[in-house]
Amino acid sequence: MRVRASLHRDFKISYIDDRLYSAFIEHMGRAIYSGIYEPGHPQADPNGFRKDVLELVRDLKIPAIRYPGGNFVSAYRWEDGIGPKEQRPVRLDLAWRSKETNQVGINEFAQWAEMAGIEMMLAVNLGSRGLEDARNFAEYAIHPEGTYWSDLRRSHGVKEPYNVKMWCLGNEMDGPWQIGHKKAKEYGQLANETAKALKALDGDIEAIVCGSSNDQMPTYPDWEREVLEECYENVDYISLHKYFGNSSNDTLNYFAKIEETGRYIQAIGGVIDFVKAKKRAKNDVYICFDEWNVWYHRREEDAQRWRTWDWPEAPDLLEEDYNFEDALFVAGLINEFIRRSDRVRIACIAQLVNVIAPIRAERGGPAWRQTIYYPYQFASLYGRGTALKVAVDGPTYDCKVADDVNYLDAAAVHDEQACTVTLFLVNRHLEEAVELDMPMTGFPAARLIEHKVMAGFGLRDTNGPDQPNAVAPCDGTGVGVDNGRVKGHLAALSYNVIRLDVTDVAKGVGA
């Protein structure tokens, strides 16, 4: 299968916000307890954090992490998680019908995030609570000293405030399942006043308002329009969520859901532009895609379990075993975020550990990388810089969710500081390899640094505690650069990361 793809140094999409490669973690299942925090584990540090998990997290170079929820946040009392641990109450978590011990709260999580080198994105409860509690939480977290809440933080041993700039105004407030679910206008007004209050504390705060829980909601996309009409001038981002699966066992249709996601982003971009024009606003609002991942392997089974179980503590919940097919999908979805980086500035894989996550960890046992860990890691490491347009001319296919879908999924990022271009290429074809011919216009001195590939696995192959590296990348062969053109062989059903040095050797400068 011959494919000609091309890019031009000057055909730019956008400078990519590093936060496109962020993550999300919620007080849900074993994400926190026995995920990142497990006192007594052989790998636990003196504060109870698992060093083996922390090492895997650090290797991802995650820029920001959304916390503490998720559905959990809509009935959460943040004050339950501060002060002496022995005095913290155990509460019933209404979102996931489990017990919350509150042994990890804002101060513990901030400590973990600092060790992981990750900036916090905090969510406030606009479900069962409201503006006043959000303001108090922010004052506790970010005000230096001299007030009730800031001095309370200092009395808890945290002298310096947290430099938290990103604040999520609730979670999935369009969803009838949400504790404190609201109509769009009502929520928009509350979000507007909450954003004003938070920005009164710190004018550099970025406020993230809730968009649709997914693009199949009956209120989509009117929800975004109505909400933004109430709060546009005081918010910076609108959040989108979407989860994916292949319950029909149709691989090509599964991969094409990435095209569906592009339409979702495009539609909300249009809504943003409409509201901006209607309000004659000067500010720009961008998209924060702060929940995305594959979620279907155990979804129906777990839905039955958690609705009937008797309030367990840190139960096994939504612990998906991701396969090679899922890794190829995640690689393509991140490519779509790169291609839409003019709209999507922040995106958070949901979640980080154990719960629909790239990292798994057994209680008292080992931690390992799931298959989807690798495309997420490669994008985070090498997807920083300017997104370039890639024109793909090759065979396509039609399926249920989209027509004219390219078998070759491609994204490119130019890191001018490092003088590199990285190509992220997914061959979606079930049987045929791609014979690639890709002119690199504007990069005459390009040379190959490395080629990493994930290929040759069964679509259902997974990693696990006994075979943690069963599905993993390796060095690729058969790809090179000839006279400014990337040429080579990309195996069927493969993910390829091709890194190029684009230093202009003749001029002695970086391209």
C-alpha positions as CSV (number, residue, x, y, z in Angstrom):
1,M,0.0,0.0,0.0
2,R,1.7,3.1,-1.2
3,V,1.1,6.4,0.7
4,R,2.5,9.8,-0.1
5,A,2.5,12.1,2.9
6,S,4.0,15.6,3.0
7,L,4.6,18.4,5.3
8,H,6.1,21.9,5.0
9,R,8.1,23.7,7.7
10,D,5.9,26.8,7.3
11,F,2.5,25.1,7.3
12,K,1.8,25.3,11.0
13,I,-1.3,24.5,13.1
14,S,-0.4,25.9,16.5
15,Y,2.2,25.9,19.1
16,I,1.3,23.0,21.4
17,D,0.5,23.7,25.0
18,D,2.5,21.2,27.1
19,R,-0.6,20.5,29.1
20,L,-2.0,18.6,26.1
21,Y,-0.3,15.6,27.7
22,S,-1.9,15.9,31.2
23,A,-3.6,13.3,33.3
24,F,-6.6,12.9,35.7
25,I,-6.9,11.0,39.0
26,E,-10.0,10.6,41.1
27,H,-10.9,9.2,44.5
28,M,-12.4,6.2,42.8
29,G,-11.7,2.5,43.1
30,R,-8.0,1.9,43.7
31,A,-6.7,5.0,41.9
32,I,-5.5,6.7,45.1
33,Y,-5.6,4.0,47.7
34,S,-3.2,1.1,46.7
35,G,-2.6,3.0,43.5
36,I,-0.4,6.0,44.4
37,Y,-0.7,5.5,48.2
38,E,-0.3,2.3,50.1
39,P,1.3,2.4,53.5
40,G,2.9,-0.9,54.3
41,H,3.7,-1.8,50.7
42,P,7.3,-2.9,50.2
43,Q,7.8,0.0,47.9
44,A,6.1,2.6,50.1
45,D,8.1,5.7,51.2
46,P,7.8,7.0,54.8
47,N,4.6,8.9,53.8
48,G,2.9,5.9,52.3
49,F,3.4,6.7,48.6
50,R,4.4,3.9,46.3
51,K,7.9,4.5,44.8
52,D,7.4,2.0,42.0
53,V,4.3,3.7,40.8
54,L,5.9,7.1,41.2
55,E,8.8,6.0,39.0
56,L,6.4,5.0,36.2
57,V,4.6,8.3,36.6
58,R,7.8,10.4,36.4
59,D,8.8,8.6,33.2
60,L,5.7,10.1,31.5
61,K,6.7,13.7,32.2
62,I,3.1,14.7,32.9
63,P,2.7,18.5,33.0
64,A,-0.5,18.7,35.0
65,I,-3.0,16.5,36.8
66,R,-6.7,17.1,37.5
67,Y,-7.8,16.2,41.0
68,P,-9.9,15.1,43.1
69,G,-12.7,14.3,40.6
70,G,-14.7,13.4,38.5
71,N,-18.1,12.4,39.8
72,F,-16.5,12.1,43.2
73,V,-16.0,15.9,43.5
74,S,-19.8,16.7,43.3
75,A,-20.4,15.5,46.8
76,Y,-16.9,16.0,48.3
77,R,-16.1,18.0,51.4
78,W,-12.5,19.1,50.9
79,E,-12.2,20.0,54.6
80,D,-12.5,16.2,55.4
81,G,-9.1,15.7,53.9
82,I,-7.0,18.2,56.0
83,G,-5.6,18.2,59.5
84,P,-4.5,15.2,61.6
85,K,-5.2,11.9,59.8
86,E,-6.6,10.2,62.9
87,Q,-9.2,12.9,63.2
88,R,-10.5,12.7,59.6
89,P,-14.0,11.4,59.1
90,V,-14.9,8.4,56.9
91,R,-17.6,9.4,54.5
92,L,-19.8,7.6,52.0
93,D,-18.9,8.4,48.5
94,L,-22.3,8.8,46.7
95,A,-20.7,8.7,43.2
96,W,-19.2,5.2,43.4
97,R,-21.1,3.8,46.4
98,S,-17.9,3.3,48.5
99,K,-16.2,4.5,51.7
100,E,-13.8,7.4,51.5
101,T,-11.3,7.4,54.4
102,N,-9.9,10.8,53.6
103,Q,-6.4,9.7,54.4
104,V,-5.3,11.5,51.2
105,G,-6.4,15.1,50.9
106,I,-5.2,18.2,49.2
107,N,-1.9,18.4,51.2
108,E,-0.9,14.8,50.7
109,F,-1.8,14.9,47.1
110,A,0.2,18.1,46.6
111,Q,3.1,16.5,48.2
112,W,2.8,13.5,45.8
113,A,2.4,15.8,42.8
114,E,5.5,17.8,43.7
115,M,7.5,14.5,43.9
116,A,6.1,13.6,40.5
117,G,7.0,17.0,39.0
118,I,3.4,17.6,38.1
119,E,1.3,20.8,38.3
120,M,-2.1,20.5,40.0
121,M,-5.4,21.3,38.4
122,L,-8.0,21.4,41.2
123,A,-11.7,20.8,40.9
124,V,-14.3,22.4,43.1
125,N,-17.6,21.0,44.2
126,L,-20.5,22.8,42.4
127,G,-22.9,19.9,42.9
128,S,-23.8,19.6,46.6
129,R,-21.9,22.8,47.5
130,G,-21.2,26.1,45.8
131,L,-19.3,29.4,45.5
132,E,-18.5,29.9,49.2
133,D,-16.9,26.5,49.6
134,A,-15.0,26.9,46.3
135,R,-13.7,30.2,47.5
136,N,-12.6,28.8,50.9
137,F,-10.8,25.9,49.2
138,A,-8.9,28.2,47.0
139,E,-8.0,30.5,49.8
140,Y,-6.7,27.5,51.8
141,A,-4.7,26.4,48.9
142,I,-3.2,29.5,47.3
143,H,-3.3,32.5,49.8
144,P,0.0,33.0,51.5
145,E,-1.0,33.8,55.1
146,G,-2.9,36.1,57.5
147,T,-6.4,34.8,56.9
148,Y,-8.4,32.0,58.6
149,W,-8.1,29.5,55.8
150,S,-4.5,30.3,54.8
151,D,-3.4,30.2,58.5
152,L,-5.2,26.9,58.9
153,R,-3.1,25.4,56.1
154,R,0.0,26.7,57.8
155,S,-1.1,25.1,61.0
156,H,-1.2,21.8,59.1
157,G,2.5,22.1,58.3
158,V,2.2,23.7,54.9
159,K,3.9,27.1,55.1
160,E,4.0,28.0,51.5
161,P,0.8,28.3,49.3
162,Y,0.3,26.1,46.3
163,N,0.8,27.8,43.0
164,V,-2.4,26.4,41.5
165,K,-3.6,28.3,38.5
166,M,-6.1,25.8,36.9
167,W,-9.5,25.4,38.6
168,C,-12.3,23.2,37.3
169,L,-15.8,24.5,38.0
170,G,-17.5,21.3,38.9
171,N,-17.7,18.1,36.9
172,E,-20.2,16.9,34.2
173,M,-22.9,19.2,35.4
174,D,-25.0,18.3,32.3
175,G,-25.3,14.7,33.5
176,P,-28.5,13.7,35.3
177,W,-26.3,11.1,37.2
178,Q,-24.3,14.0,38.8
179,I,-25.0,14.9,42.4
180,G,-26.3,18.4,42.1
181,H,-27.0,18.2,38.4
182,K,-28.2,21.6,37.0
183,K,-29.7,23.0,33.9
184,A,-27.4,24.9,31.6
185,K,-28.4,28.4,32.4
186,E,-28.4,27.8,36.1
187,Y,-25.0,26.1,36.0
188,G,-23.6,28.9,33.7
189,Q,-24.6,31.5,36.2
190,L,-23.0,29.6,39.1
191,A,-19.9,29.0,37.2
192,N,-19.6,32.7,36.2
193,E,-19.9,33.8,39.8
194,T,-17.5,31.2,41.0
195,A,-14.9,32.1,38.4
196,K,-15.2,35.7,39.4
197,A,-14.6,34.9,43.0
198,L,-11.6,32.7,42.3
199,K,-10.0,35.3,40.0
200,A,-10.6,37.9,42.7
201,L,-8.2,35.8,44.8
202,D,-5.7,35.5,42.0
203,G,-6.0,37.3,38.7
204,D,-3.8,34.7,37.0
205,I,-6.2,31.8,37.7
206,E,-7.6,29.9,34.7
207,A,-11.2,28.8,35.1
208,I,-12.4,25.7,33.3
209,V,-16.2,25.5,32.9
210,C,-18.0,22.2,32.3
211,G,-19.0,21.3,28.7
212,S,-20.8,18.2,27.6
213,S,-20.1,14.8,29.2
214,N,-19.9,13.4,25.7
215,D,-21.2,14.2,22.2
216,Q,-24.1,11.9,22.5
217,M,-25.8,13.8,25.3
218,P,-29.3,15.1,24.3
219,T,-28.4,18.6,25.4
220,Y,-25.2,18.7,23.2
221,P,-24.2,21.2,21.8
222,D,-26.8,23.6,23.2
223,W,-25.4,23.0,26.6
224,E,-22.1,24.6,25.6
225,R,-23.9,27.6,24.0
226,E,-26.2,28.3,27.0
227,V,-23.4,27.9,29.6
228,L,-21.0,30.1,27.7
229,E,-23.6,32.8,27.2
230,E,-23.7,33.1,31.0
231,C,-19.9,33.0,31.7
232,Y,-17.9,33.5,28.6
233,E,-16.0,36.6,29.7
234,N,-14.9,35.0,33.0
235,V,-13.7,31.6,31.9
236,D,-10.7,30.4,30.0
237,Y,-11.6,26.8,28.9
238,I,-14.6,24.6,28.4
239,S,-14.1,21.0,29.2
240,L,-15.1,18.1,27.0
241,H,-15.2,14.4,27.9
242,K,-15.4,11.3,25.7
243,Y,-14.7,7.6,26.3
244,F,-14.2,4.9,23.6
245,G,-14.6,1.2,23.0
246,N,-14.9,-1.6,20.5
247,S,-17.8,-3.6,21.8
248,S,-18.8,-4.5,18.2
249,N,-15.4,-6.0,17.6
250,D,-15.0,-3.9,14.4
251,T,-11.4,-2.7,14.5
252,L,-11.5,-0.2,11.6
253,N,-14.7,1.4,12.9
254,Y,-13.1,1.6,16.4
255,F,-10.1,3.5,14.9
256,A,-12.5,5.8,13.0
257,K,-14.0,7.1,16.2
258,I,-11.0,9.4,16.2
259,E,-12.5,11.2,13.2
260,E,-15.7,11.4,15.2
261,T,-13.8,13.1,18.0
262,G,-12.4,15.6,15.5
263,R,-16.0,16.6,14.6
264,Y,-16.8,17.0,18.3
265,I,-13.9,19.4,18.8
266,Q,-14.7,21.3,15.6
267,A,-18.4,21.7,16.6
268,I,-17.5,23.1,20.1
269,G,-15.0,25.4,18.5
270,G,-17.8,26.7,16.4
271,V,-20.0,27.2,19.4
272,I,-17.1,29.1,21.1
273,D,-16.8,31.4,18.1
274,F,-20.5,32.0,18.0
275,V,-20.8,33.0,21.6
276,K,-17.7,35.2,21.3
277,A,-19.2,37.0,18.3
278,K,-22.6,37.3,19.9
279,K,-21.2,38.8,23.1
280,R,-18.6,41.0,21.2
281,A,-16.1,39.5,23.7
282,K,-12.3,40.2,23.4
283,N,-11.1,37.1,25.2
284,D,-10.6,33.7,23.8
285,V,-11.9,30.4,25.3
286,Y,-10.2,27.2,24.5
287,I,-11.0,23.5,25.0
288,C,-9.8,21.4,27.9
289,F,-10.5,17.8,27.0
290,D,-10.0,16.7,30.6
291,E,-11.4,13.2,30.4
292,W,-10.5,10.8,27.6
293,N,-9.6,7.1,27.3
294,V,-10.7,3.7,26.2
295,W,-13.4,2.3,28.6
296,Y,-15.5,-0.7,27.6
297,H,-13.8,-3.9,28.6
298,R,-15.4,-4.0,32.1
299,R,-17.8,-1.2,31.8
300,E,-21.1,-3.1,31.9
301,E,-19.9,-5.6,34.4
302,D,-18.7,-2.9,36.8
303,A,-21.8,-0.9,36.3
304,Q,-23.8,-3.8,37.9
305,R,-21.3,-4.3,40.6
306,W,-20.9,-0.8,42.0
307,R,-24.6,-0.1,42.0
308,T,-25.3,-3.1,44.3
309,W,-22.2,-3.6,46.5
310,D,-22.2,-2.6,50.2
311,W,-20.0,0.5,50.4
312,P,-16.6,-1.1,50.2
313,E,-13.3,0.8,50.8
314,A,-11.1,1.3,47.7
315,P,-12.7,-1.5,45.7
316,D,-11.5,-3.0,42.5
317,L,-13.3,-0.8,40.0
318,L,-12.9,-0.1,36.2
319,E,-9.5,-1.9,36.1
320,E,-9.4,-2.3,32.3
321,D,-6.8,-4.6,30.8
322,Y,-5.7,-2.7,27.7
323,N,-4.6,-4.6,24.6
324,F,-2.5,-3.8,21.6
325,E,-5.6,-2.6,19.6
326,D,-6.3,0.0,22.4
327,A,-2.7,1.2,22.2
328,L,-3.1,1.9,18.5
329,F,-6.3,3.7,19.2
330,V,-4.8,5.9,21.9
331,A,-1.9,6.7,19.6
332,G,-4.3,7.9,16.9
333,L,-6.4,9.9,19.4
334,I,-3.4,11.8,20.7
335,N,-2.5,12.5,17.1
336,E,-6.0,14.1,16.7
337,F,-5.3,16.3,19.8
338,I,-2.0,17.4,18.2
339,R,-3.9,18.2,14.9
340,R,-6.5,20.2,16.9
341,S,-4.0,21.9,19.2
342,D,-5.2,25.3,18.0
343,R,-8.4,24.5,19.9
344,V,-7.4,21.9,22.5
345,R,-4.9,23.4,24.8
346,I,-5.3,20.9,27.7
347,A,-6.1,17.2,27.6
348,C,-6.1,14.7,30.5
349,I,-6.0,11.0,30.1
350,A,-8.5,9.4,32.5
351,Q,-7.3,8.1,34.7
352,L,-3.6,7.6,35.7
353,V,-3.4,4.5,38.0
354,N,-5.5,1.4,38.1
355,V,-8.9,3.0,37.1
356,I,-9.0,3.0,33.3
357,A,-5.3,3.8,33.4
358,P,-2.0,3.4,31.7
359,I,-0.4,2.2,34.9
360,R,-1.6,-0.8,37.0
361,A,-0.5,-1.7,40.5
362,E,-1.4,-4.8,42.6
363,R,-2.1,-4.4,46.4
364,G,1.2,-5.5,48.0
365,G,2.5,-6.5,44.6
366,P,4.1,-5.1,41.5
367,A,3.3,-2.1,39.2
368,W,3.5,-2.3,35.4
369,R,2.9,-0.3,32.2
370,Q,-0.2,-1.1,30.2
371,T,-0.1,-1.1,26.4
372,I,-1.5,2.4,26.2
373,Y,1.3,3.8,28.4
374,Y,3.7,3.9,25.5
375,P,1.9,6.1,22.9
376,Y,1.0,8.4,25.8
377,Q,4.7,8.5,26.9
378,F,6.1,9.1,23.4
379,A,3.7,11.9,22.7
380,S,4.5,13.6,26.1
381,L,8.3,13.2,25.5
382,Y,8.5,14.2,21.9
383,G,5.2,16.0,21.1
384,R,6.3,19.4,22.5
385,G,6.7,22.2,20.0
386,T,4.7,23.3,17.0
387,A,2.2,21.1,15.3
388,L,2.7,20.9,11.5
389,K,0.0,20.0,9.0
390,V,0.5,16.6,7.4
391,A,-1.2,16.0,4.0
392,V,-1.8,12.3,3.5
393,D,-2.5,10.9,0.0
394,G,-3.3,7.2,0.2
395,P,-6.0,4.5,0.4
396,T,-9.0,5.2,2.6
397,Y,-12.0,3.2,4.0
398,D,-15.6,3.8,4.9
399,C,-17.3,2.5,8.1
400,K,-20.2,3.2,10.4
401,V,-18.9,6.3,12.1
402,A,-17.0,8.0,9.3
403,D,-16.2,7.8,5.5
404,D,-13.0,8.4,3.7
405,V,-10.8,7.5,6.7
406,N,-7.1,7.4,5.9
407,Y,-5.4,4.1,6.7
408,L,-2.3,6.1,7.7
409,D,-3.0,8.4,10.7
410,A,-0.3,11.0,10.9
411,A,0.8,13.9,13.1
412,A,4.0,15.9,13.2
413,V,5.7,18.2,15.8
414,H,8.6,20.6,15.2
415,D,10.6,21.3,18.3
416,E,12.6,24.4,17.2
417,Q,14.7,24.6,20.3
418,A,15.8,20.9,20.0
419,C,16.0,21.1,16.2
420,T,13.9,18.0,15.8
421,V,10.8,16.9,13.9
422,T,8.9,14.0,15.3
423,L,6.4,12.0,13.2
424,F,3.7,10.0,14.9
425,L,2.4,7.5,12.4
426,V,-0.3,4.8,12.8
427,N,-0.9,2.2,10.0
428,R,-4.5,1.2,10.6
429,H,-4.6,-1.4,7.8
430,L,-5.4,-4.8,9.1
431,E,-3.1,-6.6,6.6
432,E,-1.1,-4.3,4.4
433,A,2.1,-2.5,5.2
434,V,2.5,1.2,4.2
435,E,5.3,2.0,1.7
436,L,5.9,5.6,2.8
437,D,7.2,8.5,0.7
438,M,7.2,11.8,2.7
439,P,8.8,15.0,1.4
440,M,10.0,17.2,4.3
441,T,9.8,20.6,2.6
442,G,11.9,23.2,4.5
443,F,14.0,20.6,6.2
444,P,16.7,19.8,3.6
445,A,19.2,18.4,6.1
446,A,16.9,16.1,8.0
447,R,18.5,12.9,9.3
448,L,17.1,10.0,11.3
449,I,17.7,10.0,15.0
450,E,15.6,7.0,15.9
451,H,12.6,5.0,14.9
452,K,10.5,3.3,17.6
453,V,7.7,0.9,16.6
454,M,5.0,-1.2,18.2
455,A,4.0,-3.9,15.7
456,G,3.6,-7.6,15.3
457,F,1.3,-8.2,18.3
458,G,-2.1,-9.7,18.4
459,L,-4.8,-7.2,18.7
460,R,-5.9,-8.7,22.0
461,D,-2.4,-9.0,23.5
462,T,-2.0,-7.4,26.9
463,N,0.6,-6.7,29.6
464,G,0.2,-8.0,33.1
465,P,2.1,-8.6,36.4
466,D,3.6,-11.8,35.1
467,Q,4.4,-10.4,31.6
468,P,4.8,-6.7,32.1
469,N,6.7,-6.2,28.8
470,A,4.7,-8.5,26.6
471,V,3.5,-5.6,24.4
472,A,6.2,-2.9,24.3
473,P,8.0,-0.7,21.7
474,C,11.3,-1.7,20.1
475,D,13.7,-0.2,17.6
476,G,12.3,-0.1,14.1
477,T,14.0,-0.9,10.8
478,G,13.5,-0.1,7.2
479,V,12.9,3.7,7.6
480,G,15.3,6.3,6.5
481,V,15.8,9.8,5.0
482,D,16.8,10.2,1.4
483,N,17.4,13.6,0.0
484,G,14.9,15.3,2.3
485,R,12.3,12.6,2.0
486,V,11.3,10.1,4.7
487,K,10.9,6.7,3.1
488,G,10.3,3.3,4.4
489,H,8.1,0.4,5.4
490,L,5.5,0.7,8.1
491,A,4.0,-2.7,9.1
492,A,0.3,-3.4,9.1
493,L,-1.3,-2.4,12.4
494,S,1.7,-0.5,13.7
495,Y,2.5,2.6,15.7
496,N,5.7,4.4,14.6
497,V,7.6,7.3,16.2
498,I,10.2,8.7,13.8
499,R,12.5,11.3,15.3
500,L,14.5,13.5,12.9
501,D,17.3,15.9,13.4
502,V,16.5,19.0,11.3
503,T,19.6,21.0,12.1
504,D,20.6,22.8,8.9
505,V,24.1,21.5,8.7
506,A,25.1,23.7,5.8
507,K,24.2,26.9,7.6
508,G,25.1,25.6,11.1
509,V,21.8,26.6,12.6
510,G,18.7,24.8,13.8
511,A,15.8,24.5,11.3
